Amino acid sequence: MSLYRIQVKGHLDERWSDWFDGLEITNLENGEAMLSGEIVDQAALHGVLIKVRDLGLPLLAVSRVEAVQGTPGGGDDNARGSRSSRVDTRKQSTASYHAQEEGGYP
């Protein structure tokens, strides 16, 4: 299970939390909302993203934050911190996305 943060344009009422599988909703001052919480696997993540799409909310970013060794659920007690993997949909064009998928430029 991994912790995810999903950023969308627009605000959401807290009532949507249950519909988004219990993710915490934080409305930001810039008119965006952050959905955050644990998502069990990739299938569940895709389910949440489909719900974002179905509501017509522009998807801005998806970030996965995972435990690193030395943190609860990690391993080695000598290392600390977290690692984040982020996809920012605001900065990546469709053309560059497909080029990366096909082994083009990094």
Secondary structure as UniProt FT lines:
FT   STRAND          2..9
FT   HELIX           14..17
FT   TURN            18..22
FT   STRAND          24..27
FT   TURN            29..30
FT   STRAND          32..39
FT   HELIX           42..54
FT   TURN            55..56
FT   STRAND          59..67
FT   TURN            69..70
FT   TURN            72..73
FT   TURN            77..78
FT   STRAND          82..88
FT   TURN            89..91
FT   HELIX           94..101
FT   TURN            102..103
//
